[in-house]
Amino acid sequence: MPKPPATADLRWNGALTFEATLQNSALILDSRGVEGPSPVDALAAALAGCMSVDVTDILLKGRHPLQGLRSRLVAERAQDNPHRFLRVSLHFIVGGPVPGDAVDRAIALSRDKYCSVWHSMRQDIGLSVTWTAEASEAASAGQ
């Protein structure tokens, strides 16, 4: 069955703030990032969220003992208009005794195949993805 199209209906609330109604939820977009995320902050959260969901799903489906996952995305932006993402660094902190090769594989699958947000963005953006284990005994750097 084909995926339904993504939809977003926006209504201007004044200043540069919009109420966005999505398929099953709603949020406020605010260019100042006060009443809700700015559109660029929402994009950063969407990319980190998409890859975090993918990595978690892949590890759980592989029956790995994942106990937690945190991520932090930092995006370097162009100084001139449009202030687009130039380089993105995404770091995962993986909780539980998950084998390093399984984490590396999950990240590669997300980046190369599954993350629809990443594949919807310009592919000339530099994307660096790393990870560390939450437990101090095992740490690794990936992609």
N, C-alpha and C positions, 0 to 999 in steps of 0.2 A: 504494500500500500504506500503510495507516495506521501512524502511529508507535506503537510499543509503549508501555505505561504505564511511567513511571519508578517504580522500587521502591527502597526503603531498609529494610534490616532492622538494627535497633539492639539491642545487648546491653550492659547495664550492667556496667561493669568496677570499680565502686566509686567513692566520692566522687561527683563529677558528671562522670564520664568514661564515654564510650560507644564501643564499636567499631561502626562503621557498615559494613555489607556492601552494596555497590551492585551493579548488574547485572554489571559487569566489573572492579570494583576495590573497594578497601576503604580506610577511613581512621579515625582516632581523632578524636572530637569531645570537647573538654575545655572545660568552662565557664571554666576559668582560662587557657586558651590555652597550656598548658605542654606536654602530651603530643601535642597536635594543635591545630588551630584551634578557637576557640569557634564555636558555631553562627552567631553574627552575623559573625564574621570569614570563615567559610565562605561566607556569603551575599554578602559584599563581593567575595570572590575569584570567586564564581560569576558575579556581574554583570559585573565587569571582564573575566573570562575569556570570557563569552558575547559581549560586544561586541567584544573583541579578535579572537576567532575570526571573527566576522562581517566586520569591517573588513578583516582579512587576506584572507579568502576572496573578498570582493567585489573587492578591488584585484587579486588574482592572476587571478581570472577575467576581469577587464578588461584583462589583459596589461600592467599598469602595472609599472614597474621597482622594485618594492618590495624593499628590501635588509634591512629590519629594522623591527620595531615593538615599542615598549615602552609600557606603560600604568601609570598610578598613579591609584587611586581613594581619595578621602577622603570619608567619610560623617559628617555631623553627626547626632548622635543626641539624642532627647528626654531631658530630665533626669529625668522622672517615668516610672513604669511605664506601659505597656511602653516600654522604651528603644529605640524603633523608629527607623529612618532617617527624618529630616526632609528633609534635602537631601543630594544626592550630587554630587560633582564628579569627573569622570573626564577625565584628560588623556592623550592619545596623543603619543608622539614617533615620528614616521615617518621611517625611513631610506630614502634613495634619491630620485632625481629624479621623484617622483610628482606629477602636476599637482594643485594645490590644490583645484580643483573636483571631482576624482575622490575625494579624501579626504573633502571635505564631503558628497558624494553617498553614499559608503560609510557614513559615520557616520549620516546621515539614514535610510538604508535599515535599518541595524541598529536604531536607536532606534524608528523608526516601523513597521517590518514584521517583522524577523527575530529580534530578541533575545527568546527565550522566557523568559529569566530576568526581564528588565525587564517584559515583559507579564504576568508572574505576580505582580508586586509591586503595591502600592497606587499608583495613578496620581496621587495628590495629593502624592507625594514630588517635590520639586524636583530635576530632573536637568539638570546643566550638563555639556556635553561640549566640550572644546577640544582643539586639537592644534597642534603645532609640527613643523617639519621638523628633522631631525637636522643636516643641512647648514646652515651659518649663512646661506647666501645667500637662502633662501626660508623665510618663516614666515607662518603664518596662524592666525587664531582662527576656529573653526567654531561650530556650533550654540550 
